Amino acid sequence: MKAIYISLVLILSITAISCSGGGDSSPSSSTSTTDDTTDTDANLSTAMELSVTIPSITPSDEFICIDFDDSKSPLKMQEVYTGKWNLTLSQDMFESSQYKYCRNCECEAADEYFDGVEIGWRSLDFQVGTTQEDNVAKWRWYTSELTSFELNTTAYKTIVPPDMNKSNFMAGVMLNDWWKKEWLASVDTTMDRILNDTKSNWIQYTPIPEITQLYPSPLIVKDASNGTSDAELIQIISSAHAKGLKVFLNPSPWSFVEDNTPSDHNQTWWNEFEAQWRPIMLHYAQLAQDNSVEMLEFKMWPNIDALTTAEADKMNTLASTLLTDVRSIYTGFIAVQAIMYDTSMPVLDVHRNGDFIATNLWSYYPWHLGVTKDDNVTEILSNLESEMDTWMLSYYENNVTKPIIIEQLSAKSYDGGMVQLNSYDEAINPFYENNTSWNIDLQEQADVYEAALYAISKRGYVQGTFAFSFFYWNSIDKDLNIRGKPASGVVSKWYSWMKN
């Protein structure tokens, strides 16, 4: 086969660069909703102007904001011309004289990078009637040095493989499974990027009710710190539909407190969990029905790795009753979550009564895609196919015979990610400072997607895949995000083949 190399410069012009268990995580945001209409009509006799020139590499569909070191929201600037952004600033618009620039009002992970200082601030000398001229030399996680990266595709498929077994395939991406209000202004352009850069026809969205207490009885808060309000969720759904994307809604209860006995809850505990979760699950069923959501995920358990048979027996009837009540409200497709990498995971009645089974395929745990961090596409493919047929196919044939949806297909972007050399987020997560002990590896992430999507394309029992995750801004980081990375080009190629 002729060697093919794809320049990242080209990929960034045609492709796009977000945890649910094991997904991305972000520190909770303390800022409030971004004000999309800044005070540009401020009287210049009481105001000054900030003007910034940004790097030419800045994605053309991203906007610039100013973040002040106080409790107020980032302020969205106005584009004067390509590469130049301004804001008329009155003194009542901020409290601190410390400020910095960021992209898409993501002022934790998409900040400017100060030479030698990972996270720093500028100082503002407010003087009425003046203009302060600034220059951003570099963005965090989006550096000019990486534009010379070339993706080695010599082992990649270049034409539709003859053994592909797909029709009416759900080709999707999963947006971040946590939310910040500042991202609302980026939703429409993000949908455009998903369409153009991944060739998806679906998105998955996960609002996160928070389990704030487990004992003596569980308590679940619907609108949690990193959750999504109904109004914001409806706007996200409406934006996807306006762009021609179908929506898979996955309300998922997350526990932010440690469960010391995760496999030993008594019947009373499960009754109380159901009483807490029922109104939330039914609420999302009604919201999905009212907003023409095409698929809804059902679960009646916390975000867990597995259920024991003893646990399942205690909540099987509760789950079946709740699914029946969800069906009485919601008329679209229902996917029921299952854990398929633990062969002891029991099959519940709800698994047989859903339309699809939803599961995860993470490159880093507990799947063993690589024996070493340097395994190539062929080796990854061999490992993955063996494990898929051991777990997924066995579950499908012996238990439920429902089509499988891989709701989270994910691969990290650091050297060794597919064998999980690092297990703590702070080393690779873009919301923390860059840890130079771990090297970025865009090739590894792309190789995992190439092998995984080829394996999936050959298996008729898998009817949908959602790549996890897709940020609201470009980020060439070490984590799971695919926006702005070569992996999105790999996704685009396979989705173009598989959904037709």
Secondary structure, 3 states (H helix, E strand, C coil): CCCCEEEHHHHHHHCCCCCCCCCCCCCCCCCCCCECCCCCCCCHHHEEEEEEECCCCCCCCCCEEEEECCCCCCEECEEEECCEEEEEEEHHHCCCCEEEEEECCCCCCCEECECCECCCCEECCCCCCCEEEEECCCECCECHHHHHCEEECCCCCCCCCCCCCCCCCEEEEEECCCCCHHHHHHHHHHHHHHHHHHCCCEEEECCCCEEEECCCCCEEECCCCCCCCHHHHHHHHHHHHHCCCEEEECCCCEECCCCCCCCCCCHHHHHHHHHHHHHHHHHHHHHHHHCCCCEEEECCCCCCCCCCHHHHHHHHHHHHHHHHHHHHHCCCEEEEECCCCCCCCCCCHHHHHCCEEEEEEECCCCCCCCCCCCCCHHHHHHHHHHHHHHHHHHHHHHHHCCCEEEEEEECCCECCHHHCCCCCHHHCCCCCCCCCCCCECHHHHHHHHHHHHHHHHCCCCEEEEEEEEECCCCCCCCCCCCCCCHHHHHHHHHHHHHCC
